[in-house]
Structures are given as structure tokens and as C-alpha cells.
């Protein structure tokens, strides 16, 4: 089976750490808003949901009790969805705080958690991921039985991934997001994508993510030839390059489904991806 004919992984990132209500009236911030947005998009079809939490003031937070409200609200209606929580360093470098969400257990335990493999610069802010924090998060995910969602922005991050694999801190099967179009990292072009994909460890399942105006063209490339695509208001707030039509998460998911329908690609179900990634097994 080639990448262009296998079922497509659809990964929704509904909130992120940056969007505010002033930037878009549609970005979900409160737990109930995030739950409602995810459930609406899930009616169209989702495989994974990449979750960020916000506190009472709408600021990014790693507090596990807020994540618990989001996870519990989604699982009450859609226990099949694969839920990934963020351990991002974009606002916080402290290991203990970033790892707090990994303490959730039982019905509230996340299936996956994001692992950004190195520090990087965004246009107006840095994401700080020191080597000891990256390793510490990976070790805690391994100990909790939570699969890393590997975030890769450039080639050096794949070097770090191979380092973690060689030390058995991260273990196959692997799932990675290749994030493209950020000013200081890999761009949304064939050469950058090809180099990154060629260097991934054999057997890695990978999704393409386009940031900002790169979201739609990268989504089209992903639907045409990648195992998966990430979409959502975390990465882009608009339906058009002119930024005149604010998007909703359901709009972005629906557009991916239309592209997939044209190319004859069915969506990969959460259950099928759980089997491929052996989620719930001893990682």
C-alpha cells in the first residue's frame, strides 16, 4: 500500500497556545468550548485531537485539572478518539509543570502527548526545549504508557529523535508531525519535505502540518501523498490567503475531507491507528 492510497490520518489542533478571541471569534478557549468544537468536527471525521488547555483568563496552562475537564468531556461522547495533550515549551520550560498532565490516569489518561524535540524560534517568541527537558518528558511518557506525538520542525530534531531511540527512551512504532512554514525552520516546499521524510526512522507514521498561509497547500500535499494531515485553528485562523474569511475548526476539517474525497482516500479510523501505534500496550 502506498502513502497515497492508505487511509488518511486526520489530526485536529483546535486551540493552540497563541490564538485569542481578539484574533478570531471562533477559537475555542474554555474547556466546554473545546469539547463542543471537537465533537462538532468529529461528526465529520477525525483520527486524533491535539489538545491545548487555557486557564480562566484564556492563558495557556499545563494544569492537569483543566485537561481532565476537556478529556472527560470528549470521552463522554467520543471515547474512540485518540487524544493527545500538549507539553509545549512555548510559554514554559519547566519540566515538572509541563509534565503535570501526564499524571492523569484511568479514563482521563491521554493516549498521546506532544514532544518537541529541540528549541526553536517562532516569529515573535521562542519555544524552549533543553535536551534534559526533552529527555525528561520522553522518559515520563514512557513510564506512564503515553505515546509521544513527535513534533519536528527541522532536520536537527530528527537527529535528536535518533538519539532518543538509540537510548530506548522513545520506542517504535512512531508518529510524527512535520511542521512547515515557520520563519526560522523548515519551509513548505517539496525539497524541505522530501529531506525530512527521507531522514525519518523507518516505519514512522507522519503527518504534514502547514502553518499560517501554508496550511491549505500543505494539507493538499498531505492528502495527496502523506500518511496524515494536521489541521485546525492552532495553525491557521483563516479560510483564504487574503485573511478575509475567519475559519472554524469544522470548516478546516470539512475541507480536508473534500480533498480526500476527490483523491479517493478514506479516513483512518481511531481504532485502526490505535492498532498501528499499539496505543495502550506497554510502550
PyMOL commands that set and color helices and strands:
alter all, ss='L'
color gray80, all
select helices_A, chain A and resi 31-44+64-77+95-98+100-103+106-108+131-144+155-166+190-199+214-225+249-263+270-277
alter helices_A, ss='H'
color red, helices_A
select strands_A, chain A and resi 9-12+48-51+53-54+60-61+82-85+112-116+120-122+125-127+147-152+175-180+205-210+228-231
alter strands_A, ss='S'
color yellow, strands_A
deselect
rebuild
show_as cartoon
